Amino acid sequence: MTRYKLTNDGVADLEKGGRIPTDLRNSDWQEYQSWLADDNKPEPMDPPPVLVVDENEEKIKAEIRKVAIASLIAKEGLSADFK
């Protein structure tokens, strides 16, 4: 296991836990830089999540709106035709 891992906002220390600030005065950052200088490589950043688009998304949203409106109308004692 590698000691460090790249993240979308910097470097994580996998042994100590937490993120290492990119501050030249920070001892963790200095230790990381020394580790890199010894030809070590951090784990790569995780790939971004894959966005899955549902073909039926608009149909589902329309049904949710329909149910919400019907529920509101029933609560208020009104009537409406949803065909």
DSSP file (Angstrom, degrees, kcal/mol; ACC not computed):
  #  RESIDUE AA STRUCTURE BP1 BP2  ACC     N-H-->O    O-->H-N    N-H-->O    O-->H-N    TCO  KAPPA ALPHA  PHI   PSI    X-CA   Y-CA   Z-CA
    1    1 A M              0   0    0      0, 0.0     2,-0.2     0, 0.0     3,-0.0   0.000 360.0 360.0 360.0 139.1    0.0    0.0    0.0
    2    2 A T        -     0   0    0      1,-0.1    12,-0.0     2,-0.1    38,-0.0  -0.523 360.0-136.8 -80.2 150.2    1.2    3.5   -0.8
    3    3 A R  S    S+     0   0    0     -2,-0.2    11,-2.9    11,-0.1    12,-0.7   0.813  83.1  41.9 -77.8 -30.6    1.4    6.0    2.0
    4    4 A Y  E     -A   13   0A   0      9,-0.2    39,-2.9    37,-0.2     2,-0.4  -0.828  60.8-165.4-122.4 156.4   -0.1    8.9    0.0
    5    5 A K  E     -Ab  12  43A   0      7,-2.0     7,-3.2    -2,-0.3     2,-0.2  -0.999  23.2-123.2-140.8 135.6   -3.0    9.4   -2.4
    6    6 A L  E     -A   11   0A   0     37,-2.8    40,-0.4    -2,-0.4     2,-0.3  -0.554  33.1-174.3 -74.2 141.7   -3.8   12.3   -4.7
    7    7 A T  E >   -A   10   0A   0      3,-3.0     3,-1.3    -2,-0.2    38,-0.1  -0.808  42.0 -99.1-128.7 171.9   -7.2   13.8   -4.1
    8    8 A N  T 3  S+     0   0    0     -2,-0.3     3,-0.1     1,-0.3    -2,-0.0   0.669 124.8  37.4 -68.5 -13.2   -9.2   16.5   -6.0
    9    9 A D  T 3  S-     0   0    0      1,-0.1     2,-0.4     0, 0.0    -1,-0.3   0.111 129.5 -68.1-124.2  23.2   -8.1   19.0   -3.3
   10   10 A G  E <  S-A    7   0A   0     -3,-1.3    -3,-3.0    11,-0.1     2,-0.4  -0.989  78.8 -25.6 140.5-133.4   -4.5   17.9   -2.7
   11   11 A V  E     -AC   6  20A   0      9,-0.7     9,-3.2    -2,-0.4     2,-0.4  -0.980  44.4-149.7-129.7 136.2   -2.8   14.9   -1.1
   12   12 A A  E     -AC   5  19A   0     -7,-3.2    -7,-2.0    -2,-0.4     2,-0.8  -0.870  12.8-138.2-104.8 139.1   -4.1   12.5    1.6
   13   13 A D  E  >  -A    4   0A   0      5,-2.7     4,-2.1    -2,-0.4    -9,-0.2  -0.864  15.4-168.3 -93.8 109.5   -1.9   10.8    4.1
   14   14 A L  T  4 S+     0   0    0    -11,-2.9   -10,-0.2    -2,-0.8    -1,-0.1   0.720  82.6  48.3 -75.2 -21.7   -3.2    7.2    4.2
   15   15 A E  T  4 S+     0   0    0    -12,-0.7    -1,-0.2     1,-0.1   -11,-0.1   0.929 124.9  26.3 -81.5 -49.8   -1.1    6.3    7.3
   16   16 A K  T  4 S-     0   0    0    -13,-0.2    -2,-0.2     2,-0.1    -1,-0.1   0.745 107.6-130.2 -84.1 -24.5   -1.9    9.3    9.5
   17   17 A G     <  +     0   0    0     -4,-2.1    -3,-0.1     1,-0.2    -2,-0.1   0.193  60.3  65.8  83.7 148.1   -5.3   10.0    7.9
   18   18 A G  S    S-     0   0    0     -4,-0.1    -5,-2.7     2,-0.1     2,-0.3  -0.206  83.5 -61.2  96.2 172.7   -6.3   13.5    6.7
   19   19 A R  E     -C   12   0A   0     -7,-0.2    -7,-0.2    -2,-0.1    -9,-0.0  -0.698  40.7-129.9 -97.3 145.5   -5.3   15.9    4.0
   20   20 A I  E     -C   11   0A   0     -9,-3.2    -9,-0.7    -2,-0.3     2,-0.1  -0.857  23.0-131.0 -97.1 120.2   -1.8   17.4    3.8
   21   21 A P        -     0   0    0      0, 0.0     2,-2.1     0, 0.0     8,-0.1  -0.437  17.6-122.2 -68.0 142.6   -1.9   21.2    3.4
   22   22 A T        +     0   0    0     -2,-0.1     2,-0.5     3,-0.0     3,-0.0  -0.463  66.3 134.0 -84.5  67.5    0.3   22.5    0.6
   23   23 A D    >   -     0   0    0     -2,-2.1     3,-2.1     1,-0.1     6,-0.3  -0.979  54.5-146.1-122.1 119.5    2.3   24.7    3.0
   24   24 A L  T 3  S+     0   0    0     -2,-0.5    -1,-0.1     1,-0.3     6,-0.0   0.749 101.7  54.0 -57.6 -24.7    6.1   24.7    2.7
   25   25 A R  T 3  S+     0   0    0      4,-0.1     2,-0.4    -3,-0.0    -1,-0.3   0.590  84.8 103.6 -85.7 -10.9    6.3   25.2    6.5
   26   26 A N    <>  -     0   0    0     -3,-2.1     4,-2.3     1,-0.1     5,-0.2  -0.577  65.9-147.1 -77.2 127.6    4.1   22.2    7.2
   27   27 A S  H  > S+     0   0    0     -2,-0.4     4,-2.3     1,-0.2     5,-0.2   0.842  98.7  54.0 -65.8 -33.0    6.2   19.2    8.4
   28   28 A D  H  > S+     0   0    0      2,-0.2     4,-2.3     1,-0.2    -1,-0.2   0.899 109.4  48.2 -66.4 -39.2    3.7   16.7    6.7
   29   29 A W  H  > S+     0   0    0     -6,-0.3     4,-2.5     2,-0.2    -2,-0.2   0.911 111.8  49.6 -66.0 -41.8    4.1   18.5    3.4
   30   30 A Q  H  X S+     0   0    0     -4,-2.3     4,-2.1     2,-0.2    -2,-0.2   0.904 111.1  49.5 -62.4 -41.6    7.9   18.5    3.8
   31   31 A E  H  X S+     0   0    0     -4,-2.3     4,-2.3     2,-0.2    -2,-0.2   0.897 110.9  50.0 -64.0 -41.1    7.8   14.7    4.6
   32   32 A Y  H  X S+     0   0    0     -4,-2.3     4,-2.5     2,-0.2    -2,-0.2   0.919 109.9  50.3 -63.0 -44.3    5.6   14.1    1.5
   33   33 A Q  H  X S+     0   0    0     -4,-2.5     4,-2.1     1,-0.2    -2,-0.2   0.884 111.2  48.8 -62.5 -38.9    8.1   16.1   -0.7
   34   34 A S  H  X S+     0   0    0     -4,-2.1     4,-1.0     2,-0.2    -1,-0.2   0.901 109.5  52.6 -66.3 -41.1   11.0   14.1    0.7
   35   35 A W  H ><>S+     0   0    0     -4,-2.3     5,-1.3     1,-0.2     3,-0.5   0.907 110.4  48.0 -60.4 -43.8    9.1   10.8    0.0
   36   36 A L  H ><5S+     0   0    0     -4,-2.5     3,-1.6     1,-0.2    -1,-0.2   0.892 105.4  58.6 -62.9 -40.2    8.5   12.0   -3.6
   37   37 A A  H 3<5S+     0   0    0     -4,-2.1    -1,-0.2     1,-0.3    -2,-0.2   0.745  95.6  64.2 -63.7 -22.3   12.2   12.8   -4.0
   38   38 A D  T <<5S-     0   0    0     -4,-1.0    -1,-0.3    -3,-0.5    -2,-0.1   0.137 126.1-101.0 -86.3  20.8   13.0    9.2   -3.1
   39   39 A D  T < 5S+     0   0    0     -3,-1.6     2,-0.2     1,-0.2    -3,-0.2   0.721  74.6 147.4  67.1  25.5   11.2    8.2   -6.4
   40   40 A N      < -     0   0    0     -5,-1.3    -1,-0.2    -4,-0.2   -38,-0.0  -0.584  36.0-147.1 -84.8 154.7    8.0    7.1   -4.6
   41   41 A K        -     0   0    0     -2,-0.2   -37,-0.2   -37,-0.0     2,-0.1  -0.985   9.0-132.8-125.2 131.4    4.6    7.6   -6.4
   42   42 A P        -     0   0    0      0, 0.0   -37,-0.3     0, 0.0     3,-0.1  -0.381  37.9 -90.1 -74.8 159.8    1.3    8.4   -4.6
   43   43 A E  B     -b    5   0A   0    -39,-2.9   -37,-2.8     1,-0.1     3,-0.1  -0.442  53.9-105.4 -63.1 143.5   -1.8    6.5   -5.5
   44   44 A P        -     0   0    0      0, 0.0    -1,-0.1     0, 0.0     2,-0.1  -0.244  39.5 -88.7 -69.8 162.5   -3.7    8.2   -8.3
   45   45 A M        -     0   0    0    -38,-0.1   -38,-0.2     1,-0.1   -39,-0.0  -0.387  48.5-102.1 -65.5 144.4   -6.8   10.2   -7.8
   46   46 A D        -     0   0    0    -40,-0.4    -1,-0.1     1,-0.1   -38,-0.0  -0.421  43.3-104.5 -64.3 144.5  -10.1    8.3   -7.9
   47   47 A P        -     0   0    0      0, 0.0    -1,-0.1     0, 0.0     3,-0.1  -0.368  43.6 -94.9 -67.0 152.7  -11.9    8.8  -11.2
   48   48 A P        -     0   0    0      0, 0.0    -3,-0.0     0, 0.0     0, 0.0  -0.328  51.0 -90.9 -65.1 151.8  -14.9   11.1  -11.1
   49   49 A P        -     0   0    0      0, 0.0     2,-0.5     0, 0.0    -3,-0.0  -0.303  41.0-114.7 -63.3 148.4  -18.3    9.3  -10.6
   50   50 A V        -     0   0    0     -3,-0.1     2,-0.6     1,-0.0     0, 0.0  -0.729  23.0-136.6 -87.0 128.0  -20.1    8.3  -13.8
   51   51 A L        -     0   0    0     -2,-0.5     2,-0.6     2,-0.0    -1,-0.0  -0.753  16.1-157.1 -86.7 120.2  -23.4   10.2  -14.3
   52   52 A V        -     0   0    0     -2,-0.6     2,-0.6     2,-0.0    -2,-0.0  -0.872   3.7-152.2-100.9 123.1  -26.1    7.8  -15.5
   53   53 A V        -     0   0    0     -2,-0.6     2,-0.5     2,-0.0     3,-0.0  -0.839  10.1-141.1 -98.1 123.4  -28.9    9.4  -17.3
   54   54 A D    >   -     0   0    0     -2,-0.6     3,-1.8     1,-0.1     4,-0.3  -0.708   3.4-146.2 -85.2 127.2  -32.2    7.6  -17.0
   55   55 A E  T 3  S+     0   0    0     -2,-0.5     3,-0.3     1,-0.3     4,-0.2   0.804 101.4  49.5 -60.4 -28.4  -34.2    7.6  -20.2
   56   56 A N  T 3> S+     0   0    0      1,-0.2     4,-2.7     2,-0.1    -1,-0.3   0.267  76.4 111.0 -95.6  11.5  -37.4    7.8  -18.2
   57   57 A E  H <> S+     0   0    0     -3,-1.8     4,-2.7     1,-0.2     5,-0.2   0.903  79.0  47.0 -55.4 -46.6  -36.3   10.7  -16.0
   58   58 A E  H  > S+     0   0    0     -3,-0.3     4,-2.3    -4,-0.3    -1,-0.2   0.884 112.5  50.4 -65.2 -37.7  -38.7   13.2  -17.4
   59   59 A K  H  > S+     0   0    0     -4,-0.2     4,-2.2     2,-0.2    -1,-0.2   0.913 111.6  48.4 -64.0 -42.5  -41.6   10.6  -17.2
   60   60 A I  H  X S+     0   0    0     -4,-2.7     4,-2.4     2,-0.2    -2,-0.2   0.922 111.4  49.4 -64.2 -44.7  -40.7   10.0  -13.6
   61   61 A K  H  X S+     0   0    0     -4,-2.7     4,-2.6    -5,-0.2    -1,-0.2   0.901 110.2  51.4 -61.1 -41.0  -40.5   13.7  -12.7
   62   62 A A  H  X S+     0   0    0     -4,-2.3     4,-2.4     1,-0.2    -1,-0.2   0.899 110.2  48.9 -63.8 -40.4  -43.9   14.2  -14.4
   63   63 A E  H  X S+     0   0    0     -4,-2.2     4,-2.5     2,-0.2    -2,-0.2   0.898 110.5  50.7 -65.8 -40.3  -45.4   11.4  -12.3
   64   64 A I  H  X S+     0   0    0     -4,-2.4     4,-2.6     2,-0.2    -2,-0.2   0.927 111.8  47.3 -62.6 -44.8  -44.0   12.8   -9.1
   65   65 A R  H  X S+     0   0    0     -4,-2.6     4,-2.8     1,-0.2     5,-0.2   0.918 111.5  51.8 -61.4 -42.5  -45.4   16.3  -10.0
   66   66 A K  H  X S+     0   0    0     -4,-2.4     4,-2.5     1,-0.2    -2,-0.2   0.918 112.4  44.4 -60.8 -46.2  -48.8   14.7  -10.8
   67   67 A V  H  X S+     0   0    0     -4,-2.5     4,-2.5     2,-0.2    -1,-0.2   0.902 113.7  50.8 -66.1 -41.7  -48.9   12.8   -7.4
   68   68 A A  H  X S+     0   0    0     -4,-2.6     4,-2.1    -5,-0.2    -2,-0.2   0.917 113.1  45.0 -63.5 -43.2  -47.7   15.9   -5.5
   69   69 A I  H  X S+     0   0    0     -4,-2.8     4,-2.8     2,-0.2     5,-0.2   0.921 113.2  50.2 -66.7 -43.9  -50.4   18.1   -7.1
   70   70 A A  H  X S+     0   0    0     -4,-2.5     4,-2.4    -5,-0.2    -2,-0.2   0.896 111.1  50.0 -61.4 -39.4  -53.1   15.5   -6.6
   71   71 A S  H  X S+     0   0    0     -4,-2.5     4,-2.2     2,-0.2    -1,-0.2   0.905 111.7  47.4 -65.2 -42.2  -52.1   15.2   -3.0
   72   72 A L  H  X S+     0   0    0     -4,-2.1     4,-2.1     2,-0.2    -2,-0.2   0.910 112.1  49.5 -65.3 -43.1  -52.2   18.9   -2.5
   73   73 A I  H  X>S+     0   0    0     -4,-2.8     5,-2.6     1,-0.2     4,-0.7   0.912 112.0  48.6 -63.5 -42.7  -55.6   19.2   -4.2
   74   74 A A  H ><5S+     0   0    0     -4,-2.4     3,-0.6     1,-0.2    -1,-0.2   0.899 110.6  51.5 -63.9 -40.0  -56.9   16.4   -2.0
   75   75 A K  H 3<5S+     0   0    0     -4,-2.2    -1,-0.2     1,-0.2    -2,-0.2   0.876 113.0  44.7 -64.0 -38.0  -55.6   18.1    1.1
   76   76 A E  H 3<5S-     0   0    0     -4,-2.1    -1,-0.2    -5,-0.1    -2,-0.2   0.512 113.0-118.8 -85.7  -5.2  -57.2   21.3    0.2
   77   77 A G  T <<5 +     0   0    0     -4,-0.7    -3,-0.2    -3,-0.6     2,-0.1   0.775  68.5 134.4  74.6  26.0  -60.5   19.6   -0.7
   78   78 A L      < -     0   0    0     -5,-2.6     2,-0.4    -6,-0.2    -1,-0.2  -0.392  47.5-130.2 -95.7 177.3  -60.4   20.8   -4.3
   79   79 A S        +     0   0    0     -2,-0.1     2,-0.3    -3,-0.1    -9,-0.0  -0.977  27.1 164.3-132.0 149.8  -61.1   18.7   -7.4
   80   80 A A        -     0   0    0     -2,-0.4     2,-0.6   -10,-0.0    -2,-0.0  -0.983  33.2-124.8-158.0 154.2  -59.1   18.3  -10.7
   81   81 A D        -     0   0    0     -2,-0.3     2,-0.6     1,-0.0    -2,-0.0  -0.926  23.1-177.4-108.1 115.4  -59.0   16.0  -13.6
   82   82 A F              0   0    0     -2,-0.6    -2,-0.0     1,-0.2   -12,-0.0  -0.730 360.0 360.0-113.4  80.0  -55.6   14.4  -14.2
   83   83 A K              0   0    0     -2,-0.6    -1,-0.2     0, 0.0    -2,-0.0   0.379 360.0 360.0-110.4 360.0  -55.9   12.3  -17.4
